[in-house]
């Protein structure tokens, strides 16, 4: 049951990242975005992945619970892409003099 609740939490957080990524890409501006916030979220997902990989109980049942780790990796990927788009948008802002 705890894995299901964890997945629900990850899905709720994860649903916002594609929306954020799309809006940031379309806006072509880094204004209103915080790269520090995104980096902290990334660090949190890395810590969550590390916690799973160092958990003896999780690793003992890895063949049945591997899918939980996939949600962490998916969210980490989305946030990392958001950081890349932020950096792109920052360069666009500098080039346009914003």
Helices and strands as residue ranges (DSSP letters): H 2-27, H 35-54, H 56-60, H 62-96
